[in-house]
Amino acid sequence: MENFSGVPGYPNTSPEASRVQIDLLRQAGPARRFHIACSLSDTCLWLAQRALRRSMPDATEKEVQLTFVRLWYGEDLARRVRQYLDQREGRCPTS
C-alpha cells in the first residue's frame, strides 16, 4: 500500500516514518523478520477471536473456537474438530 507521497506505507503514516520502518525491516535479519511476522499473525488471530467473543457473549470458549474454525477453515473441518473434541471429552459426537 502506498500513501499519498508514493512511499510504501499507510495513509496515516508520514513518509519519513514509513521510510524508517522499511529501513528497520531491511536491516533486520531473517530470524527477526520471522519473529515479527509470527507476532503479527498471532495478533491478527487474537483480534479475530476477540471480535467473535464480543459478538457471541453467551457462547462458551469451545463454541467461539469452533465458530472461528468454521469461518476461517470451513464447515467440514469445524465438524471434524467438534467430533474429535466430543470424543475426547467422552460425549457422543454431535452432527
C-alpha positions in Angstrom: 0.0 0.0 0.0 1.3 3.4 -0.9 0.5 6.6 0.9 -0.2 9.9 -0.9 3.5 10.7 -1.2 4.2 7.5 -3.1 6.2 6.0 -0.3 5.1 2.5 0.7 3.1 2.6 4.0 -0.2 3.6 5.3 -2.1 6.8 4.6 -2.0 7.8 8.2 1.8 7.3 8.4 4.2 10.0 7.4 6.6 9.3 4.6 9.6 9.6 7.0 8.1 7.2 9.5 7.4 4.7 6.6 11.0 5.0 5.4 12.3 4.4 8.9 10.0 1.3 9.3 11.1 -0.1 5.9 14.8 0.5 6.7 14.5 -1.2 10.1 12.8 -4.2 8.4 15.6 -4.3 5.8 18.3 -4.2 8.5 16.6 -7.0 10.5 18.0 -10.5 10.0 15.8 -13.4 8.9 15.1 -14.6 12.4 13.9 -11.1 13.5 11.7 -10.7 10.4 10.3 -14.2 11.1 9.6 -13.2 14.7 7.8 -10.0 13.5 5.7 -12.0 11.0 4.7 -14.5 13.7 3.9 -11.8 16.1 1.7 -10.0 13.5 -0.1 -13.3 12.7 -0.7 -14.0 16.4 -2.1 -10.5 16.8 -4.5 -11.0 13.9 -5.7 -14.3 15.2 -6.2 -12.8 18.7 -8.2 -9.9 17.3 -10.4 -12.1 15.1 -11.2 -14.3 18.1 -11.8 -11.3 20.4 -14.3 -10.0 17.8 -16.1 -13.4 17.8 -16.2 -13.5 21.6 -17.7 -10.0 21.7 -20.3 -11.0 19.0 -21.1 -14.2 21.0 -21.3 -13.1 24.6 -23.2 -16.1 25.8 -21.1 -18.7 23.9 -18.6 -21.0 25.6 -15.0 -20.7 24.7 -15.3 -24.0 22.8 -18.2 -22.6 20.8 -16.2 -19.5 20.0 -13.2 -21.5 18.9 -15.4 -23.8 16.7 -17.0 -20.8 15.1 -13.6 -19.5 14.4 -12.5 -22.7 12.7 -15.8 -22.8 10.7 -15.3 -19.2 9.5 -11.6 -19.5 8.6 -11.2 -23.1 7.6 -14.7 -24.3 6.6 -17.6 -26.3 7.8 -16.1 -29.7 7.2 -13.1 -29.1 9.4 -15.2 -27.5 12.1 -17.5 -30.6 12.1 -14.5 -32.9 12.3 -12.9 -30.8 15.1 -16.2 -30.8 17.1 -16.4 -34.6 16.7 -12.9 -35.0 17.9 -13.4 -32.8 20.9 -16.7 -34.6 21.8 -14.9 -38.0 21.6 -12.0 -36.7 23.6 -14.5 -35.4 26.3 -16.3 -38.7 26.3 -19.5 -37.4 24.7 -21.5 -38.8 21.8 -20.5 -36.9 18.7 -22.9 -34.3 17.5 -23.7 -33.9 13.9 
